[in-house]
């Protein structure tokens, strides 16, 4: 049966690679970019879900939460500005993903249908990040914990959840970060000797969405060139 899939953050980098990878399978895809829905607002995720549900004729089988921001939030900023940066990142990276997961779980429960969630987290969920990115690391750690909670709560209903934790990946966002912090020094911390390619992450997403055995639900998969091993 054709799988109906919602992908967020699909305009470039990992999201675009995921969209392309699913295109080789028997799928129908609703892929959205940041310009399509404002996930920094309380209504953005709900509007996205309803649009996806309509585009996919009332049935969603797989949700891929990839949308996210990686914005500096210096500790020395004025506290209202620092808090605003914290809350914006949490809203986009974690809260909007949580709202979409909630809609998906309720959709599958209502239909008594199988469903899969794949959340794109980060190596930062375990390793942490820079002094300017507390909020990013915290949001991704929250995403991992949320994924595990969903997996434990709904496995018996055939609602499965997986998290993927990339390290540096060759996207525009990572390019800027590498350039600003001395790429050679950062690459030296990756035993593989290079950053991951978006297509590698997309391959893991496709596996979790279409082929991973149900007993894998709750798994957190690393794609970081052994720069952080657990």
Secondary structure as UniProt FT lines:
FT   STRAND          3..7
FT   HELIX           13..22
FT   TURN            23..24
FT   STRAND          27..31
FT   TURN            34..36
FT   TURN            39..40
FT   TURN            42..43
FT   HELIX           44..55
FT   TURN            56..58
FT   STRAND          62..65
FT   TURN            75..76
FT   HELIX           79..90
FT   HELIX           91..95
FT   HELIX           96..111
FT   STRAND          115..120
FT   HELIX           124..127
FT   TURN            131..132
FT   HELIX           134..154
FT   HELIX           155..157
FT   STRAND          159..166
FT   HELIX           172..180
FT   HELIX           183..187
FT   TURN            188..189
FT   TURN            191..192
FT   HELIX           198..210
FT   HELIX           214..216
FT   TURN            217..218
FT   STRAND          220..223
FT   TURN            225..226
//
